[in-house]
Amino acid sequence: MKKNIYIIIFFLSIGIMNTFGQTKPTKIKISGRALQSNAILLRWSPDSSVLWTLGNAYGYKLTRTTVKRNGLMLSTPENKKTYNIKISPEADWKTKVLDPNDNTKTNDSTYHIMMAGVLFGEVDYSDTASTAIANKVKIVNDPKITNVAQESLEEKYDMAMLTADLKFSVAKMAALGLSDLTTLNNEVYRYKIEIDAPQSELTTKNITVSADSIDIGAVDYFVYPKLPKLTPKLNYRSIELKWQIKNKNRNYSLEQYYVGYSILKTSNKTLPLTQYQTLNKQLLVSVTDGDTIRMNYIDSDTTLKTGQKKYYLLKGKSIFDEEVVTLDSLTEVIYTEKANYFPRIVSLNSNSTIGNYTVKWEFLPPVVGYNIASISNGDTLYNNIRDTLKIPVSQYIIKKSNTFDGVFTNLITVSGTLDSASITQINKTSYIKVVAVSPTYGEIESVPILIQPKDDVPPQKPIVVNGIVTKDNLTSKQIVKVTWKRNDKIYSSDSDVAGYRVFKANRLNPSGKTEEPSQITDMIHVWRYNSDSLTVSFIDTLDVKALSLNPKVYYKVQAFDKRDNHSILSDSVVISNPNKAKPSAPVFKSYQITKDGIKLTWIRSNDNTTPTKHILVRLETPFQSIKVSPLNGLTFNLPKDSTYIDKTVYGDTQYAYFICAIEDADTVLSNPLIIDVPGSILETSVQLDLKVNASRINNRIELKWTVTNEKQMSQFEIYRGVGSNQTSSWKIVNGDDLFTYDQDPKANVQYKYSIRGIFEDGTATKWQSVQLIFPAACEKDVIIIRKSAILTNTLDEACEEIELKPGFDTRNTATNQKIEYKTKLSGQN
């Protein structure tokens, strides 16, 4: 008997492994899997239906050569071996499908039937065979459903590729796979796959086929990644199980390893895996694409009772029929009975205060056999039955969310005896739901309802990220892309933003602000492009002369909510002509050295299209030894005029000045102006007296000075030289201090010091200098030194104190009594 076999399949063709996606036409892509037991599994896929039909008719030629042995590349590939692979005869398919002893291959039989229907069309089965098949797949004798054999070529091709992915044994029978069991673990092989059709046939089909190859050996063996735990959600007499197979943001994906999944279930986790129940007879296959992919399965079980424990495991299957289970991902679920009825919001009335509402609900069980009339008449029996079926409630929670299926947050909690509550501060479009909290059933939620209060609160000001301009070489037009952040992603109060409008201005007004911008877009709706994106972009096309007439264009963005409230305009994003010339270099016109400082005059950059910022840069001697640039000097922001007095210069110093003109990213420099400032110009008649003393007791050189002045001193500048080195800047001392120390000087080394005072008005005293040698010790025959008076015949400038040594004799008692001194005992108590 000839029967038409109709199979309902709810799968979509998918790309498995990175090598199985649709690429360019007329090419065969090959993929492989190395095992640890001298075996390599191979799968290939023609990328078009025309190429697939040629493979079905003529078969494929697979060539294997050895390219590496013991980790070393062979100079010439060896041991060429050729496989001619064709589709298995129809009789073999019947045997595989109808094997009466094959009770463990239910899924195999299904996939073999699918592929046989695609390859051979109507298949002649006996009545007994049809009964056996009917036990494995759903057969629908309905002429409205198209037979697999009658599908279009493209639909057959898609079904064949999917089926080959789902079962490797089917792929091998359909000439789309091979198990090479003659390999050695110490070798790497190159497999090349080609269509075995004659060239004349390819010419007739007007196609050119590109062969593909893969190098693979036992060294390429890898362990499949672990499978995730399932996330359970309890429903009424069912448990929904969810898992994630892809998350681009976390760089996580199982797509390239597993083609489908099964759910294993048990009530006793100590049982071996072979005794777990497989819930789904057919593989669970993802039919979606995107940056994040989740899958789910609902386990419906009418025997579920509160407190029961169920254990679930996810099992993954590769295109090579390898099945993977991760034992430490076992998910334990303790079932809690779910209610068979839910709260219902019956009214939502606004109060006199804006944003305040009264919510009323009911939570009543359905009673079969009673009509509305008998209920309205207060039927006593109905009330008794209803009270018996009521679910106990400890409290009600009113929750709010910005979207229907978003995250709900608690607004208010009331007693379980109430059926209404007041809520406040609902100022934006929101969704409200009532949650009954039962000690038996947990949280029981109502269907959310929409609240649309009066809303006159505008969105926040959008934040513009950037603006980029490029040139279209074909049309010579300027392409501008303006990007800004999505308000609903950065402001919690802007969840109801509906879109944006873009405005443009072509020039600045005399006050330096943009002219009144004009709207250039209708509203831009974010969700029409990418609901997950954090930014929004707009493309504007400018005429080739637009940026020549207006060197800069200014864009602003405005946000609108669902009530048409609009934000203020964003800050401008400025688009400059990428081909506009740089501003000209400013030029120093003159300078004058006065007692107040150096007066500089310059000619500004002649770029008058937009305000150009000018900065004065100053370098100090010795600038000849460094690269003269504005990056290593002092900078001064200049006023708008072209004159500036530098009051921070010193006499006897050489300076180099530059003027920088800065516009956007362009910076141009003037030629340097080098000025020698004489010391006499900025010096005053104020005298500074420096005294230096070497103290061996404190092991330091003490510097003390006095100044006769009537003006406020700003600071003291001290230079120091050690040994034969020239003096250089050493310290800057506050103008209120009149001393400092040079701690821990070296013995028998000459020290040179120079000091001058700087007043608040920039003038300075003359330099005062002194030098001395710090001795290692006092001379032995020195007895007393007091200030500048020599009381013996030898002078040691380092010894301001009296030293008492064995045999000490002052020789002059009267003089000794007048000396102000410090004592130091040396060599005796």
SVG drawing of the C-alpha trace seen along z (x, -y; Angstrom):
<svg xmlns="http://www.w3.org/2000/svg" viewBox="-32 -103 130 110">
<polyline fill="none" stroke="black" stroke-width="0.4" points="0.0,0.0 1.3,-3.5 0.7,-6.1 1.5,-9.8 3.4,-10.6 2.7,-14.1 5.0,-15.4 4.3,-18.6 7.7,-20.0 8.0,-23.3 11.7,-23.8 13.5,-26.4 16.8,-25.9 19.7,-27.1 23.5,-27.4 25.5,-25.0 29.1,-25.6 30.7,-28.7 31.2,-26.8 27.6,-26.0 26.1,-29.5 24.9,-30.5 27.9,-32.0 28.4,-32.9 26.8,-30.6 28.4,-27.5 30.6,-26.4 30.7,-23.4 31.7,-24.1 33.3,-21.3 33.6,-20.9 35.1,-18.2 35.3,-16.7 38.3,-14.8 37.8,-12.0 40.3,-10.4 39.9,-6.9 41.5,-7.1 38.4,-8.6 37.5,-11.8 33.9,-12.8 33.2,-15.0 30.2,-17.1 29.8,-19.2 27.0,-21.4 26.4,-22.8 25.4,-26.4 22.7,-26.4 19.8,-24.2 21.2,-23.8 24.5,-22.5 22.6,-20.2 20.6,-18.6 23.9,-18.0 25.3,-16.3 22.2,-14.1 22.6,-13.1 26.3,-12.6 27.6,-12.4 30.7,-14.0 34.5,-13.2 36.4,-13.5 40.2,-13.4 42.3,-12.7 46.1,-13.4 48.5,-13.3 50.0,-16.7 51.6,-16.4 53.1,-13.5 54.3,-13.6 53.8,-17.4 56.0,-18.1 54.7,-19.3 55.5,-16.9 57.4,-18.4 55.0,-16.7 51.5,-15.4 51.3,-11.6 48.9,-8.7 46.3,-10.2 43.0,-8.5 39.7,-9.2 36.1,-8.5 33.3,-8.6 30.2,-9.3 26.7,-8.9 23.2,-8.8 22.2,-5.5 19.6,-3.5 15.9,-3.9 15.8,-0.3 18.4,-1.2 16.2,-4.0 13.2,-1.8 15.2,0.7 16.5,-2.0 13.1,-3.5 11.1,-0.2 13.5,1.9 11.1,3.6 13.8,4.3 15.0,0.7 13.1,-0.5 15.7,-3.0 15.9,-5.0 12.6,-6.9 14.3,-10.2 16.4,-8.5 13.4,-7.1 11.7,-10.5 14.7,-12.2 15.2,-9.4 11.6,-9.8 12.1,-13.5 15.1,-13.1 13.6,-10.2 10.6,-12.2 12.8,-15.1 15.0,-12.8 12.6,-10.2 9.1,-11.8 6.3,-9.3 7.6,-6.2 5.9,-2.8 5.3,-1.4 3.3,1.6 0.3,1.3 2.4,2.7 5.1,0.2 2.7,-2.7 1.4,-1.7 5.0,-1.6 5.7,-5.0 2.5,-6.5 3.7,-5.6 6.8,-7.7 5.6,-10.8 2.3,-12.4 0.8,-11.4 -1.9,-13.7 -4.1,-12.5 -5.2,-15.9 -5.0,-17.0 -4.6,-20.6 -1.2,-19.9 1.4,-19.8 3.5,-16.6 7.2,-17.0 7.7,-15.5 5.6,-18.3 7.5,-21.2 9.5,-23.6 13.2,-23.0 14.3,-25.7 12.0,-24.3 13.4,-20.8 16.9,-22.1 16.3,-23.8 14.6,-20.7 17.5,-18.5 20.2,-20.8 18.2,-21.0 17.6,-17.3 21.3,-16.5 22.2,-18.9 19.8,-17.1 21.1,-13.6 24.6,-12.7 23.6,-9.1 21.0,-10.8 23.7,-13.1 25.9,-10.2 23.1,-8.3 22.3,-11.6 25.9,-11.9 26.5,-14.9 28.8,-13.2 31.5,-10.6 33.0,-8.8 36.7,-8.2 37.8,-5.3 41.2,-4.7 43.0,-7.7 46.0,-7.6 46.3,-9.8 49.8,-11.1 48.8,-12.4 47.0,-15.4 45.0,-15.1 43.7,-17.4 40.2,-16.6 39.1,-18.2 35.5,-18.0 34.3,-18.5 31.2,-17.9 31.5,-14.7 29.5,-16.0 31.0,-16.2 32.1,-19.6 29.5,-19.6 26.8,-19.4 28.3,-22.4 28.5,-24.3 24.8,-23.6 23.8,-24.8 26.0,-27.9 27.8,-27.5 31.4,-27.3 32.0,-25.2 34.7,-26.1 36.0,-23.2 36.7,-23.5 39.2,-21.8 40.0,-21.3 43.2,-20.2 42.3,-18.1 43.8,-15.5 43.5,-14.0 45.4,-17.1 42.2,-19.1 40.1,-17.2 38.3,-19.5 35.8,-19.0 32.4,-20.5 31.6,-23.4 29.4,-23.0 25.7,-23.4 24.0,-26.0 21.6,-25.4 17.9,-25.7 16.0,-28.6 12.5,-27.4 9.3,-29.3 6.3,-27.7 2.9,-27.8 -0.3,-26.1 0.4,-22.3 3.4,-23.0 7.0,-24.2 8.6,-26.4 12.3,-25.9 14.5,-28.5 18.1,-28.7 20.4,-31.0 22.5,-29.8 23.9,-33.1 24.9,-36.5 27.1,-38.6 27.8,-41.1 29.3,-38.3 31.0,-36.7 29.0,-33.5 27.6,-31.2 26.7,-27.6 25.4,-27.9 28.7,-26.7 28.7,-23.5 25.1,-22.3 22.4,-21.9 19.6,-21.0 18.7,-20.2 16.7,-17.8 15.3,-18.1 16.0,-15.2 13.8,-14.8 13.8,-12.7 12.3,-12.7 15.4,-10.9 18.7,-12.5 20.6,-9.5 19.4,-7.4 21.8,-6.9 21.2,-9.2 19.9,-6.2 16.9,-6.2 16.1,-9.9 13.0,-10.7 13.5,-12.6 10.7,-15.1 10.9,-16.1 10.8,-13.4 12.1,-15.8 15.2,-18.0 14.5,-21.6 16.0,-23.9 16.3,-27.7 14.5,-29.5 15.7,-33.0 18.7,-35.1 20.2,-38.1 22.8,-39.2 20.9,-37.3 19.1,-34.0 17.1,-32.2 15.1,-29.0 12.4,-27.5 10.4,-24.3 7.2,-23.8 6.9,-20.6 3.1,-20.1 2.4,-17.6 -1.1,-17.2 0.4,-15.1 2.4,-18.0 1.7,-18.8 3.0,-21.4 6.3,-20.4 7.3,-17.9 10.9,-18.0 11.8,-17.5 15.3,-17.5 16.1,-18.7 19.2,-18.5 19.8,-20.1 21.3,-17.7 23.0,-19.2 23.5,-17.4 26.1,-18.2 25.8,-17.8 28.0,-14.7 25.4,-13.0 27.5,-13.6 25.4,-14.1 26.6,-16.2 25.2,-16.5 26.7,-18.6 26.0,-16.9 26.9,-19.9 24.2,-21.9 21.4,-19.8 18.5,-22.0 16.3,-21.3 12.8,-22.6 10.4,-22.4 6.9,-22.8 4.5,-25.2 0.9,-24.8 -0.3,-27.6 -3.7,-29.1 -6.3,-28.4 -7.8,-31.9 -6.3,-35.3 -7.0,-38.8 -8.9,-41.1 -8.7,-44.9 -12.3,-46.1 -11.8,-49.9 -9.1,-52.5 -10.4,-56.0 -8.3,-59.2 -8.6,-61.4 -8.7,-65.2 -4.9,-65.3 -3.0,-64.8 -1.2,-61.4 -3.4,-59.9 -5.7,-56.9 -8.0,-54.5 -7.5,-50.8 -10.4,-48.3 -10.1,-44.6 -11.7,-41.3 -10.3,-37.8 -13.1,-35.4 -13.1,-31.7 -15.2,-30.7 -18.2,-28.5 -19.4,-26.2 -23.2,-26.1 -24.1,-29.6 -25.2,-32.3 -24.9,-36.1 -28.5,-36.5 -28.3,-34.0 -25.1,-35.6 -26.5,-39.1 -29.5,-37.9 -27.3,-36.9 -27.8,-33.1 -26.8,-31.7 -25.6,-28.3 -23.4,-30.2 -21.9,-32.3 -21.2,-29.2 -19.5,-27.4 -17.5,-30.4 -16.3,-30.9 -15.2,-27.3 -13.1,-27.6 -11.5,-30.9 -7.7,-31.0 -6.5,-32.4 -4.7,-35.8 -2.4,-37.4 -1.9,-40.6 -2.2,-42.4 0.7,-44.3 0.1,-47.0 3.0,-47.0 3.9,-49.4 6.0,-49.1 6.8,-51.4 6.0,-48.7 3.5,-45.8 6.1,-43.1 8.8,-45.1 10.1,-44.9 7.3,-45.8 8.2,-47.6 6.1,-47.7 3.9,-50.7 1.9,-49.8 1.0,-46.7 -2.4,-46.3 -4.2,-43.7 -5.6,-40.6 -9.1,-41.5 -9.2,-44.7 -10.3,-45.0 -9.1,-48.5 -6.2,-50.9 -5.0,-54.4 -1.8,-54.9 0.1,-58.2 2.6,-59.9 1.6,-58.2 2.9,-61.0 3.9,-59.0 2.1,-56.4 2.4,-53.2 1.1,-49.7 -0.5,-48.6 -1.1,-45.1 -2.5,-43.6 -0.6,-40.7 -2.4,-38.4 0.1,-36.9 -1.1,-33.5 0.6,-31.2 -0.4,-28.3 0.2,-29.5 2.6,-32.3 2.2,-35.4 -0.8,-35.4 -0.7,-38.3 -3.5,-40.0 -3.2,-41.1 -1.5,-44.5 -3.7,-47.5 -2.6,-50.8 -2.8,-54.1 -2.4,-57.3 -2.3,-60.3 -2.2,-63.8 1.4,-64.3 2.9,-67.7 6.5,-66.8 8.9,-67.0 11.7,-64.6 15.3,-65.4 17.7,-67.2 19.3,-64.7 23.0,-64.1 24.7,-64.3 27.7,-61.9 29.3,-63.1 28.9,-64.2 30.9,-62.7 31.2,-64.1 32.4,-62.0 32.4,-62.6 30.5,-60.4 33.0,-60.0 30.2,-59.1 28.1,-62.2 30.7,-64.5 28.1,-65.2 28.9,-65.5 27.4,-62.7 26.8,-63.8 26.0,-61.3 24.8,-62.7 24.6,-60.3 23.1,-60.9 22.2,-58.8 18.8,-57.3 16.9,-59.1 15.0,-56.0 18.4,-54.2 20.0,-56.9 17.0,-58.6 14.5,-56.5 12.0,-59.3 12.1,-59.1 10.7,-55.6 7.8,-57.0 10.0,-58.8 8.5,-58.2 11.2,-59.6 13.4,-62.5 13.5,-65.4 16.7,-66.8 17.3,-70.6 19.9,-72.3 21.5,-75.8 24.0,-77.0 25.7,-79.9 26.3,-81.8 24.5,-85.1 26.5,-88.2 26.4,-87.3 28.2,-84.0 25.2,-81.8 23.6,-79.6 20.9,-81.1 17.3,-79.8 17.6,-76.1 15.1,-74.6 13.6,-71.1 14.8,-68.8 13.2,-65.5 9.9,-63.9 10.0,-62.1 12.7,-59.3 11.3,-56.2 14.0,-54.2 12.3,-50.8 12.0,-50.8 15.8,-50.3 17.2,-48.4 15.4,-48.3 18.6,-47.3 20.8,-50.1 22.0,-52.6 22.3,-55.4 20.3,-56.8 21.8,-58.1 20.6,-60.4 22.1,-60.7 21.9,-64.1 23.2,-64.7 24.7,-68.1 25.1,-69.6 28.7,-69.8 28.7,-73.6 27.0,-73.6 30.1,-73.5 31.8,-75.9 29.2,-78.6 28.9,-77.7 32.2,-76.3 30.3,-74.9 26.8,-73.4 25.2,-73.1 22.9,-70.2 20.6,-69.9 18.3,-67.1 15.0,-67.3 13.2,-64.4 9.4,-63.8 7.3,-61.6 4.1,-59.8 2.1,-62.8 4.0,-65.0 5.9,-66.9 9.2,-67.9 12.6,-68.5 14.7,-71.6 17.2,-71.4 20.4,-69.5 23.8,-71.1 25.0,-71.7 27.2,-69.2 29.4,-71.2 30.2,-69.8 33.2,-71.5 34.2,-71.3 36.9,-68.6 38.4,-70.3 38.5,-73.8 41.9,-75.5 43.6,-75.9 43.6,-79.4 46.6,-81.6 49.4,-82.0 49.3,-85.0 52.3,-87.4 54.0,-89.4 53.9,-93.1 56.0,-94.7 57.2,-94.4 58.3,-96.8 60.2,-96.1 58.9,-98.3 59.3,-98.2 55.8,-96.5 56.9,-93.7 56.9,-92.9 54.2,-94.4 53.4,-92.3 51.4,-93.3 50.4,-90.9 48.2,-90.5 45.6,-87.8 44.8,-84.9 42.9,-86.2 40.3,-83.4 37.2,-85.5 34.6,-82.7 34.5,-81.6 36.0,-82.7 39.6,-81.5 41.2,-81.0 44.6,-82.5 47.0,-81.3 50.4,-82.9 53.2,-80.4 56.4,-81.4 59.6,-79.4 62.5,-80.3 66.2,-80.0 67.8,-77.5 65.1,-76.8 67.8,-76.3 68.5,-72.8 64.9,-71.6 62.5,-71.3 60.9,-74.7 57.1,-74.0 54.2,-75.2 54.0,-72.0 56.8,-72.6 56.3,-76.2 53.9,-78.2 50.6,-79.0 48.4,-82.1 44.8,-82.4 44.6,-85.8 41.9,-88.3 40.1,-89.2 42.3,-92.1 45.8,-91.8 47.9,-93.2 49.1,-91.5 51.5,-92.5 53.5,-89.7 54.1,-90.8 55.7,-87.5 59.2,-88.0 62.5,-88.4 65.5,-90.5 68.7,-88.9 66.5,-86.3 65.9,-85.4 62.4,-84.4 60.9,-83.0 57.2,-83.8 54.8,-82.1 51.1,-82.9 49.0,-79.8 45.8,-80.1 43.4,-77.2 40.3,-76.4 38.7,-73.0 41.5,-70.5 43.7,-72.9 46.6,-74.7 49.0,-77.0 52.0,-78.8 53.6,-82.2 57.3,-82.5 59.1,-82.8 59.8,-86.2 63.0,-86.0 63.5,-88.7 66.5,-89.4 65.2,-91.1 68.0,-93.2 68.2,-92.9 68.4,-96.7 64.9,-97.2 63.0,-95.3 65.3,-95.9 64.6,-98.3 66.8,-100.3 65.8,-98.1 68.8,-96.6 69.0,-92.9 71.7,-91.8 72.6,-88.1 74.5,-86.4 75.6,-82.8 76.9,-80.7 78.2,-77.1 77.1,-75.3 78.9,-72.0 76.8,-71.4 73.6,-71.3 75.4,-70.0 73.9,-72.6 74.6,-75.9 72.3,-78.7 71.2,-81.5 69.7,-84.6 68.9,-87.9 67.3,-91.3 65.4,-93.6 64.8,-97.3 61.6,-97.8 58.3,-99.5 56.5,-97.3 55.0,-93.9 57.5,-91.1 56.1,-88.1 58.9,-85.6 62.7,-85.1 64.5,-83.3 67.6,-81.4 70.2,-79.8 72.9,-77.4 76.2,-76.0 78.2,-73.1 81.9,-72.7 82.7,-73.7 79.1,-73.5 77.4,-76.7 74.6,-78.1 71.1,-77.0 67.6,-77.5 67.5,-75.9 64.6,-77.2 61.6,-79.6 61.0,-81.0 57.8,-82.7 58.1,-86.5 57.3,-86.5 60.3,-84.3 63.9,-85.6 65.9,-82.5 66.4,-78.9 68.8,-76.0 71.0,-73.8 71.0,-70.6 73.8,-68.0 76.4,-69.7 79.6,-67.9 82.8,-68.6 85.6,-70.5 83.3,-71.5 82.7,-75.0 79.1,-76.2 77.9,-79.3 74.5,-81.0 72.7,-83.9 69.4,-85.4 67.1,-88.1 63.6,-89.3 60.6,-89.5 57.9,-92.0 54.1,-91.7 54.3,-94.1 56.9,-92.0 60.0,-94.1 63.0,-92.6 66.0,-93.4 69.6,-93.0 71.2,-89.6 73.3,-89.1 75.9,-86.4 78.2,-84.7 80.3,-81.5 82.1,-79.4 83.8,-76.1 82.1,-73.8 85.1,-72.4 85.4,-68.9 86.3,-70.2 87.6,-73.2 91.3,-73.9 92.9,-72.6 94.5,-75.8 91.3,-77.8 90.0,-78.8 87.3,-81.4 85.5,-83.1 82.7,-85.6 80.9,-86.9 83.6,-88.6 86.1,-89.2 89.1,-86.9 90.1,-86.2 93.0,-84.0 95.6,-84.1 93.7,-81.5 90.4,-81.8 88.0,-79.0 84.9,-80.4 83.0,-77.1 83.3,-77.4 80.9,-79.9 80.8,-78.0 83.3,-77.6 85.2,-74.3 86.5,-73.1 89.5,-70.7 92.0,-69.2 94.3,-72.1 91.8,-74.8 93.0,-78.3 91.0,-81.5 94.1,-83.7 91.7,-86.5 89.1,-86.1 87.6,-89.5 87.1,-89.1 85.7,-85.6 82.8,-87.0 81.6,-89.2 81.2,-86.4 77.8,-85.1 78.5,-81.5 77.3,-78.0 79.4,-75.2 80.3,-71.8 82.4,-69.3 84.8,-67.4 87.0,-64.5 86.0,-65.1 83.1,-65.1"/>
</svg>
